[in-house]
Amino acid sequence: MSLTALLVDDDRAFSSIASAALQREGFTVTQARSLHETRVALAHAVPALVVMDRRLPDGDGLTFLAELKAQAPGAAVVMVTAHGDIASAVDAVRAGAVDYVAKPVELSDLVLRARRAVDARRLRDRLEAAEAELSARRRLVAPVSAAMRRVFQVLERIAASPRSPVLLLGETGVGKEQLARHLHALSSKDGGAPFVHINCAALPEQTVESELFGHEKGAFTDARAARRGLVEVAHGGTLFLDEVGELPLALQAKLLTFLDSGRFRRLGGASEQTSTARIVAATNRDLQTQMQAGSFREDLWFRLSVFRIEIPPLRERREDILPLAEGLLADLRRELGRRDIVLGNRARARLAAYGFPGNVRELRNILERSLVLEPGPELELEVLGPVAPVAQAPVAPPAPVAAVAPPAGAFCVEHPIPMEDVERAYARWVLERLGGRRMEAAKLLGLSHPTFLKRLGDG
């Protein structure tokens, strides 16, 4: 792709030769003979590169540099200075130029520095975008509701006890992983401690022990070398066990031993290893019901429950919906390149009325779909259907791709049914609306494919 360059120099011979050299390197070059012509050119387009002489008929290019950076902050600037005038070259770099060349200019040197300056600017932009994306994903919107403020206060107290396990309970999509990351950030003073996330439901039962605790060479057929487990990888930081209720019983006993002592053995190993990783576990299942059924150890429940935090669903903290929507929308605008779009009044009314069975994850999915599908400067969130009064109980969600009626009897207020059945009905309904495309339905709901199959009752 052609790059735009602005060449500012009153020497017509040099400008013509330098312009030809830059054009051979793929630049589209505009020439300017003075600061006045430079201002006119910048008013029409912002170039990727500016090559500017310091000595111009109507002023000093070094003095103009601050104005140039204000008008074109993304442009890479290469200053042209008189031979031996190193002091002014240093001043130019300090003022924002990325490089300089001295007259008489070698064209090969000019081309090399121009290309290097543009490449460095592009790399810096990519790094800044990546850092912004990562920080956005980990940034939490300050809660408004009293219930979530209490959750944050508890996490701040727990952060002072770095080894104590934490159990986060709540429906699908309430933000358990984000809260685990928030606790990790509070606990990690230097910011360098590892945060390791593992979805227990997505691990094959045959390899889950090796994934968590590692293995020695020869421990099983394919164990050609020793391997550290995630407990070791998370040493000094946090190991987040999502869907902890899916762990096999035998492995639950080994996890309990680690929680009690910080010690473990790799699969096939004889010597004990240690790790100071804090275990943060999360589930949307009723672990006490699983204990009664014999699929979850009671002693592990009590050990994990040193700090047990119930995260309220979004419908029970409706005052958090709009702040969350604004925060998520700011991140999505940057990701999707629609920086000027805002939530309209109809969108706000729809958000206030909707029940959010999928909680914060569903809110993000709704905003992302609307950003893609709605072209106007204001989002109306038409996917949520007509504007209606605020519901007092969970209401049936609209279809992911069109506003349609929910599955009959799936959400009956008069005769409440277990949340697990509601989730199963919702998952099957989404699957039906998407024509049976399971991978697409799992992605839409923010679930791994194995977890989605279990939600359907097929796993």
ROSE-72902 format. One record per residue (C-alpha): residue in three letters; x, y, z. Coordinates in Angstrom, 2 decimals. Example, Ala and Ser with C-alpha at 12.3 -4.5 7.8 and 13.67 -1.06 7.14 Angstrom:
<nodes>
('ALA',(12.30,-4.50,7.80))
('SER',(13.67,-1.06,7.14))
</nodes>
This chain:
<nodes>
('MET',(0.00,0.00,0.00))
('SER',(1.32,3.47,-0.95))
('LEU',(2.47,5.72,1.89))
('THR',(1.96,9.48,1.80))
('ALA',(4.91,11.83,2.32))
('LEU',(5.20,15.61,2.56))
('LEU',(8.56,17.03,1.42))
('VAL',(9.17,20.58,2.71))
('ASP',(12.19,22.33,1.16))
('ASP',(12.65,25.53,-0.88))
('ASP',(15.51,24.04,-2.91))
('ARG',(13.66,22.99,-6.09))
('ALA',(16.49,20.81,-7.42))
('PHE',(16.84,18.88,-4.17))
('SER',(13.04,18.56,-3.82))
('SER',(12.71,17.06,-7.30))
('ILE',(15.51,14.52,-6.80))
('ALA',(14.42,13.55,-3.25))
('SER',(10.79,13.26,-4.35))
('ALA',(11.75,10.86,-7.15))
('ALA',(13.81,8.74,-4.76))
('LEU',(10.94,8.48,-2.26))
('GLN',(8.46,7.66,-5.02))
('ARG',(10.65,4.74,-6.10))
('GLU',(10.28,3.43,-2.53))
('GLY',(6.48,3.48,-2.76))
('PHE',(5.74,6.91,-1.29))
('THR',(3.17,9.29,-2.77))
('VAL',(4.93,12.65,-2.37))
('THR',(3.50,16.16,-1.98))
('GLN',(5.96,19.07,-2.12))
('ALA',(5.88,22.33,-0.17))
('ARG',(8.30,25.30,-0.49))
('SER',(7.44,27.17,2.71))
('LEU',(5.69,26.91,6.06))
('HIS',(2.61,28.51,4.50))
('GLU',(2.43,25.80,1.82))
('THR',(3.04,23.19,4.51))
('ARG',(0.02,24.39,6.48))
('VAL',(-2.12,24.25,3.33))
('ALA',(-0.96,20.70,2.57))
('LEU',(-1.64,19.53,6.14))
('ALA',(-5.15,20.99,5.97))
('HIS',(-5.91,18.69,3.02))
('ALA',(-4.35,15.44,4.28))
('VAL',(-2.20,14.07,7.12))
('PRO',(0.89,12.33,5.70))
('ALA',(2.60,9.28,7.17))
('LEU',(5.99,10.96,6.70))
('VAL',(7.22,14.57,6.72))
('VAL',(10.74,15.42,5.51))
('MET',(11.33,19.08,6.44))
('ASP',(14.24,21.46,6.03))
('ARG',(14.96,23.70,8.98))
('ARG',(15.80,26.84,6.96))
('LEU',(12.65,27.97,5.09))
('PRO',(11.77,31.39,3.52))
('ASP',(9.06,32.24,6.04))
('GLY',(10.35,30.65,9.21))
('ASP',(12.32,28.03,11.12))
('GLY',(11.26,24.43,10.61))
('LEU',(12.42,23.57,14.14))
('THR',(10.12,26.22,15.63))
('PHE',(7.28,24.96,13.43))
('LEU',(7.75,21.39,14.62))
('ALA',(5.42,21.77,17.63))
('GLU',(2.62,23.07,15.38))
('LEU',(3.26,20.24,12.93))
('LYS',(3.01,17.58,15.65))
('ALA',(-0.24,19.12,16.89))
('GLN',(-1.76,19.01,13.39))
('ALA',(-0.38,15.61,12.42))
('PRO',(0.42,13.68,15.62))
('GLY',(0.72,10.38,13.76))
('ALA',(3.25,11.59,11.20))
('ALA',(6.91,10.52,11.39))
('VAL',(9.09,13.61,10.97))
('VAL',(12.64,13.59,9.55))
('MET',(14.41,16.96,9.83))
('VAL',(16.97,18.20,7.31))
('THR',(19.74,20.29,8.94))
('ALA',(22.85,22.09,7.81))
('HIS',(26.11,20.13,7.81))
('GLY',(27.71,20.14,11.24))
('ASP',(24.67,21.65,12.98))
('ILE',(24.34,18.72,15.38))
('ALA',(22.90,20.84,18.19))
('SER',(19.81,21.73,16.16))
('ALA',(19.41,18.09,15.11))
('VAL',(19.35,17.05,18.76))
('ASP',(16.82,19.80,19.50))
('ALA',(14.64,18.51,16.65))
('VAL',(14.61,14.97,18.05))
('ARG',(13.75,16.32,21.49))
('ALA',(10.89,18.31,19.93))
('GLY',(9.35,15.22,18.34))
('ALA',(11.25,14.41,15.16))
('VAL',(12.15,10.74,14.86))
('ASP',(15.36,11.28,12.88))
('TYR',(17.43,13.84,10.94))
('VAL',(19.74,14.03,7.92))
('ALA',(22.52,16.56,7.29))
('LYS',(23.12,18.47,4.08))
('PRO',(24.44,17.68,1.58))
('VAL',(21.95,14.81,1.68))
('GLU',(22.81,11.36,0.38))
('LEU',(19.62,10.07,-1.26))
('SER',(20.23,6.50,-0.11))
('ASP',(20.61,7.75,3.46))
('LEU',(17.42,9.82,3.17))
('VAL',(15.41,6.87,1.84))
('LEU',(16.76,4.55,4.56))
('ARG',(15.88,6.98,7.35))
('ALA',(12.45,7.72,5.87))
('ARG',(11.55,4.03,5.66))
('ARG',(12.92,3.37,9.15))
('ALA',(10.98,6.31,10.61))
('VAL',(7.67,5.11,9.10))
('ASP',(8.25,1.50,10.18))
('ALA',(9.08,2.61,13.74))
('ARG',(5.90,4.71,13.89))
('ARG',(3.80,1.79,12.64))
('LEU',(5.34,-0.56,15.21))
('ARG',(4.72,1.93,18.00))
('ASP',(1.10,2.34,16.91))
('ARG',(0.58,-1.44,16.91))
('LEU',(2.12,-1.77,20.36))
('GLU',(-0.06,1.03,21.73))
('ALA',(-3.16,-0.58,20.20))
('ALA',(-2.27,-3.96,21.68))
('GLU',(-1.64,-2.45,25.12))
('ALA',(-4.92,-0.54,24.95))
('GLU',(-6.79,-3.70,23.98))
('LEU',(-5.25,-5.72,26.80))
('SER',(-5.88,-3.03,29.40))
('ALA',(-9.44,-2.63,28.15))
('ARG',(-10.12,-6.34,28.49))
('ARG',(-8.86,-6.29,32.06))
('ARG',(-10.38,-2.98,33.07))
('LEU',(-13.42,-3.18,35.34))
('VAL',(-16.14,-0.58,35.37))
('ALA',(-16.63,0.76,38.89))
('PRO',(-19.92,-0.64,40.23))
('VAL',(-22.84,1.55,41.22))
('SER',(-24.97,-1.04,43.01))
('ALA',(-24.44,-1.65,46.72))
('ALA',(-24.22,-5.42,46.14))
('MET',(-21.28,-5.15,43.72))
('ARG',(-19.56,-2.50,45.80))
('ARG',(-19.56,-5.03,48.66))
('VAL',(-18.01,-7.63,46.34))
('PHE',(-15.21,-5.21,45.44))
('GLN',(-14.62,-4.35,49.09))
('VAL',(-14.30,-8.03,49.99))
('LEU',(-11.82,-8.59,47.15))
('GLU',(-9.69,-5.71,48.40))
('ARG',(-9.53,-7.31,51.87))
('ILE',(-8.76,-10.78,50.46))
('ALA',(-5.88,-9.37,48.39))
('ALA',(-3.87,-8.96,51.59))
('SER',(-3.91,-12.77,52.08))
('PRO',(-2.10,-14.03,48.95))
('ARG',(-2.39,-17.80,49.53))
('SER',(-6.00,-18.09,50.68))
('PRO',(-8.27,-19.79,48.12))
('VAL',(-11.32,-17.97,46.79))
('LEU',(-14.55,-19.41,45.38))
('LEU',(-16.58,-17.21,43.02))
('LEU',(-20.18,-18.29,42.56))
('GLY',(-22.67,-16.88,40.09))
('GLU',(-24.58,-17.41,36.90))
('THR',(-22.98,-17.70,33.49))
('GLY',(-21.63,-14.37,32.25))
('VAL',(-21.67,-12.38,35.51))
('GLY',(-17.95,-11.60,35.20))
('LYS',(-16.24,-14.19,37.38))
('GLU',(-13.05,-14.20,35.32))
('GLN',(-12.83,-10.40,35.33))
('LEU',(-13.21,-10.36,39.11))
('ALA',(-10.53,-13.05,39.43))
('ARG',(-8.21,-10.86,37.34))
('HIS',(-9.10,-7.87,39.50))
('LEU',(-8.19,-9.80,42.65))
('HIS',(-4.93,-10.88,41.00))
('ALA',(-4.08,-7.27,40.14))
('LEU',(-4.78,-6.19,43.71))
('SER',(-2.59,-9.01,45.06))
('SER',(0.31,-8.53,42.63))
('LYS',(2.21,-5.47,43.79))
('ASP',(4.80,-5.43,41.00))
('GLY',(2.38,-6.44,38.24))
('GLY',(4.71,-9.23,37.04))
('ALA',(3.06,-12.22,38.72))
('PRO',(1.43,-14.74,36.36))
('PHE',(-2.33,-15.12,35.96))
('VAL',(-3.18,-18.56,34.54))
('HIS',(-6.72,-19.34,33.40))
('ILE',(-7.91,-22.90,32.83))
('ASN',(-11.43,-24.03,31.92))
('CYS',(-11.85,-27.36,33.70))
('ALA',(-14.84,-28.27,31.52))
('ALA',(-12.75,-28.01,28.36))
('LEU',(-10.03,-30.45,29.50))
('PRO',(-10.23,-34.14,28.52))
('GLU',(-10.43,-36.28,31.65))
('GLN',(-7.38,-38.27,30.52))
('THR',(-5.08,-35.23,30.49))
('VAL',(-6.50,-32.95,33.16))
('GLU',(-4.06,-34.13,35.87))
('SER',(-1.07,-33.59,33.59))
('GLU',(-2.35,-30.14,32.63))
('LEU',(-2.74,-29.07,36.25))
('PHE',(0.20,-30.75,37.97))
('GLY',(2.57,-31.65,35.13))
('HIS',(4.24,-34.99,34.37))
('GLU',(7.64,-36.62,34.33))
('LYS',(9.25,-38.18,31.29))
('GLY',(7.77,-41.63,30.66))
('ALA',(4.74,-41.07,32.90))
('PHE',(2.53,-42.20,30.01))
('THR',(2.95,-43.23,26.37))
('ASP',(3.39,-39.76,24.85))
('ALA',(5.35,-38.26,27.76))
('ARG',(8.67,-37.92,25.91))
('ALA',(9.87,-35.14,28.22))
('ALA',(9.05,-33.75,31.63))
('ARG',(6.50,-30.94,31.63))
('ARG',(5.47,-28.35,34.18))
('GLY',(1.80,-28.15,35.08))
('LEU',(-0.22,-24.97,35.39))
('VAL',(0.12,-25.02,39.18))
('GLU',(3.86,-24.57,38.70))
('VAL',(3.44,-22.02,35.92))
('ALA',(1.24,-19.91,38.23))
('HIS',(3.84,-19.93,41.05))
('GLY',(3.79,-16.55,42.77))
('GLY',(0.54,-15.56,41.06))
('THR',(-2.99,-16.82,40.52))
('LEU',(-4.42,-20.03,39.05))
('PHE',(-8.02,-19.45,38.00))
('LEU',(-10.00,-22.71,37.84))
('ASP',(-13.11,-21.92,35.83))
('GLU',(-15.95,-24.49,36.02))
('VAL',(-14.25,-26.17,39.01))
('GLY',(-17.28,-28.43,39.49))
('GLU',(-16.21,-30.32,36.34))
('LEU',(-12.99,-31.68,37.89))
('PRO',(-12.91,-35.50,38.25))
('LEU',(-13.21,-36.76,41.83))
('ALA',(-9.72,-38.26,41.87))
('LEU',(-8.19,-34.96,40.88))
('GLN',(-10.28,-33.11,43.45))
('ALA',(-8.38,-35.02,46.16))
('LYS',(-5.03,-33.96,44.71))
('LEU',(-6.20,-30.35,44.49))
('LEU',(-7.26,-30.50,48.14))
('THR',(-3.77,-31.67,49.12))
('PHE',(-2.23,-28.75,47.25))
('LEU',(-4.60,-26.27,48.87))
('ASP',(-3.68,-27.56,52.33))
('SER',(0.10,-27.61,51.92))
('GLY',(1.14,-25.94,48.68))
('ARG',(2.79,-29.24,47.70))
('PHE',(2.07,-31.64,44.87))
('ARG',(3.65,-34.35,42.75))
('ARG',(3.86,-34.39,39.00))
('LEU',(2.19,-37.31,37.28))
('GLY',(4.68,-40.19,37.42))
('GLY',(6.95,-38.29,39.80))
('ALA',(8.28,-39.32,43.20))
('SER',(9.51,-35.99,44.59))
('GLU',(7.30,-33.24,45.93))
('GLN',(7.10,-29.85,44.25))
('THR',(5.86,-26.59,45.74))
('SER',(3.98,-23.59,44.41))
('THR',(2.67,-20.44,46.05))
('ALA',(-0.07,-19.93,43.46))
('ARG',(-3.38,-18.74,44.86))
('ILE',(-6.31,-20.85,43.68))
('VAL',(-9.35,-18.87,42.57))
('ALA',(-12.15,-21.24,41.59))
('ALA',(-15.42,-20.37,39.90))
('THR',(-18.62,-22.12,38.92))
('ASN',(-22.20,-21.45,37.97))
('ARG',(-23.24,-24.86,39.31))
('ASP',(-24.79,-25.71,42.67))
('LEU',(-21.82,-27.44,44.30))
('GLN',(-23.84,-28.40,47.36))
('THR',(-26.25,-30.33,45.14))
('GLN',(-23.24,-31.98,43.48))
('MET',(-21.92,-32.94,46.94))
('GLN',(-25.21,-34.67,47.75))
('ALA',(-24.99,-36.49,44.44))
('GLY',(-21.41,-37.56,45.22))
('SER',(-19.77,-35.73,42.30))
('PHE',(-18.02,-33.05,44.37))
('ARG',(-15.99,-33.58,47.54))
('GLU',(-17.37,-31.98,50.68))
('ASP',(-13.89,-31.38,52.13))
('LEU',(-12.83,-29.57,48.94))
('TRP',(-15.96,-27.43,49.14))
('PHE',(-15.08,-26.34,52.66))
('ARG',(-11.43,-25.69,51.72))
('LEU',(-12.36,-23.61,48.69))
('SER',(-14.98,-21.75,50.69))
('VAL',(-12.51,-19.93,52.95))
('PHE',(-13.61,-16.90,50.96))
('ARG',(-16.86,-17.63,49.15))
('ILE',(-18.25,-14.75,47.11))
('GLU',(-21.70,-14.76,45.54))
('ILE',(-21.80,-12.50,42.47))
('PRO',(-25.32,-11.18,41.88))
('PRO',(-26.79,-11.47,38.38))
('LEU',(-27.14,-8.32,36.33))
('ARG',(-30.94,-8.23,36.63))
('GLU',(-30.54,-7.85,40.44))
('ARG',(-28.24,-4.82,40.09))
('ARG',(-29.92,-2.89,37.34))
('GLU',(-28.19,0.35,38.28))
('ASP',(-24.95,-1.19,36.96))
('ILE',(-26.33,-1.88,33.47))
('LEU',(-25.86,1.55,31.87))
('PRO',(-22.34,2.17,33.29))
('LEU',(-21.32,-1.31,32.13))
('ALA',(-22.82,-0.70,28.70))
('GLU',(-20.93,2.59,28.35))
('GLY',(-17.65,0.97,29.41))
('LEU',(-18.07,-2.03,27.10))
('LEU',(-19.10,0.22,24.24))
('ALA',(-15.93,2.30,24.64))
('ASP',(-13.83,-0.86,24.22))
('LEU',(-15.87,-2.14,21.28))
('ARG',(-15.75,1.21,19.49))
('ARG',(-11.99,1.01,19.49))
('GLU',(-11.93,-2.62,18.37))
('LEU',(-14.43,-2.14,15.54))
('GLY',(-13.30,1.31,14.42))
('ARG',(-16.58,3.15,15.14))
('ARG',(-15.26,5.77,17.53))
('ASP',(-18.09,8.31,17.30))
('ILE',(-21.11,6.07,17.92))
('VAL',(-23.11,6.49,21.15))
('LEU',(-26.06,4.90,22.92))
('GLY',(-29.33,6.54,21.91))
('ASN',(-32.31,7.12,24.19))
('ARG',(-34.18,4.13,22.78))
('ALA',(-31.15,1.93,23.44))
('ARG',(-31.03,3.11,27.04))
('ALA',(-34.73,2.39,27.48))
('ARG',(-34.28,-1.11,26.04))
('LEU',(-31.33,-1.79,28.34))
('ALA',(-33.36,-0.66,31.33))
('ALA',(-36.19,-3.03,30.40))
('TYR',(-34.25,-6.16,29.46))
('GLY',(-33.70,-9.07,31.88))
('PHE',(-30.22,-10.22,30.75))
('PRO',(-30.34,-13.98,31.37))
('GLY',(-26.78,-14.06,29.97))
('ASN',(-25.61,-11.23,32.25))
('VAL',(-22.56,-9.09,31.37))
('ARG',(-21.39,-11.46,28.63))
('GLU',(-24.76,-11.17,26.91))
('LEU',(-24.66,-7.38,27.28))
('ARG',(-21.32,-7.29,25.47))
('ASN',(-22.59,-9.60,22.72))
('ILE',(-25.66,-7.40,22.19))
('LEU',(-23.53,-4.26,21.91))
('GLU',(-21.10,-5.93,19.50))
('ARG',(-23.89,-7.22,17.23))
('SER',(-25.56,-3.82,17.24))
('LEU',(-22.33,-2.02,16.37))
('VAL',(-21.95,-4.27,13.35))
('LEU',(-25.59,-4.25,12.20))
('GLU',(-26.78,-0.70,12.97))
('PRO',(-25.28,1.96,10.67))
('GLY',(-26.39,5.18,12.37))
('PRO',(-24.42,7.43,14.75))
('GLU',(-26.65,6.34,17.64))
('LEU',(-27.17,2.74,18.67))
('GLU',(-30.79,1.80,19.26))
('LEU',(-30.17,-1.91,20.11))
('GLU',(-33.05,-3.03,17.91))
('VAL',(-32.04,-6.63,18.57))
('LEU',(-33.70,-6.25,22.00))
('GLY',(-37.10,-5.69,20.42))
('PRO',(-39.62,-2.95,21.22))
('VAL',(-39.13,-0.58,24.12))
('ALA',(-41.02,-1.86,27.16))
('PRO',(-41.34,-1.07,30.89))
('VAL',(-38.66,-2.47,33.18))
('ALA',(-39.34,-6.13,33.95))
('GLN',(-39.57,-7.16,37.57))
('ALA',(-38.41,-10.70,36.89))
('PRO',(-36.16,-12.42,34.34))
('VAL',(-37.70,-12.05,30.93))
('ALA',(-37.23,-14.19,27.88))
('PRO',(-34.38,-13.00,25.64))
('PRO',(-34.89,-12.17,21.99))
('ALA',(-33.26,-14.28,19.32))
('PRO',(-29.59,-13.52,18.67))
('VAL',(-30.28,-12.58,15.05))
('ALA',(-33.86,-11.28,15.11))
('ALA',(-36.53,-10.30,17.64))
('VAL',(-38.77,-13.37,17.94))
('ALA',(-40.81,-15.10,20.59))
('PRO',(-38.89,-17.23,23.16))
('PRO',(-39.40,-20.98,23.53))
('ALA',(-42.80,-21.68,25.04))
('GLY',(-42.71,-22.33,28.75))
('ALA',(-38.97,-21.76,29.06))
('PHE',(-39.34,-18.92,31.59))
('CYS',(-42.45,-19.36,33.65))
('VAL',(-42.75,-16.88,36.48))
('GLU',(-45.74,-18.56,38.10))
('HIS',(-43.96,-21.90,38.39))
('PRO',(-40.22,-21.28,38.82))
('ILE',(-37.83,-23.93,37.54))
('PRO',(-34.17,-24.50,38.38))
('MET',(-31.69,-22.14,36.74))
('GLU',(-29.94,-25.12,35.15))
('ASP',(-33.14,-25.97,33.26))
('VAL',(-33.55,-22.34,32.20))
('GLU',(-29.99,-22.30,30.84))
('ARG',(-30.54,-25.59,29.01))
('ALA',(-33.75,-24.28,27.42))
('TYR',(-32.04,-21.05,26.42))
('ALA',(-29.06,-22.90,24.88))
('ARG',(-31.37,-25.17,22.88))
('TRP',(-33.41,-22.19,21.73))
('VAL',(-30.30,-20.33,20.53))
('LEU',(-29.18,-23.49,18.72))
('GLU',(-32.56,-23.77,17.01))
('ARG',(-32.48,-20.12,15.92))
('LEU',(-29.04,-20.67,14.37))
('GLY',(-30.17,-23.70,12.40))
('GLY',(-28.33,-26.28,14.53))
('ARG',(-24.87,-24.71,14.11))
('ARG',(-23.39,-25.70,17.47))
('MET',(-19.99,-24.03,17.21))
('GLU',(-21.61,-20.72,16.24))
('ALA',(-24.16,-20.99,19.07))
('ALA',(-21.41,-21.73,21.62))
('LYS',(-19.40,-18.72,20.44))
('LEU',(-22.45,-16.46,20.60))
('LEU',(-23.12,-17.50,24.21))
('GLY',(-19.45,-17.09,25.15))
('LEU',(-19.05,-20.79,26.04))
('SER',(-16.48,-23.39,25.06))
('HIS',(-17.87,-26.10,22.77))
('PRO',(-17.67,-28.86,25.48))
('THR',(-19.42,-26.60,28.01))
('PHE',(-22.12,-25.76,25.46))
('LEU',(-22.72,-29.48,24.82))
('LYS',(-23.07,-30.06,28.56))
('ARG',(-25.46,-27.14,28.77))
('LEU',(-27.56,-28.84,26.09))
('GLY',(-27.44,-32.11,27.99))
('ASP',(-25.47,-33.78,25.17))
('GLY',(-22.03,-33.65,26.77))
</nodes>
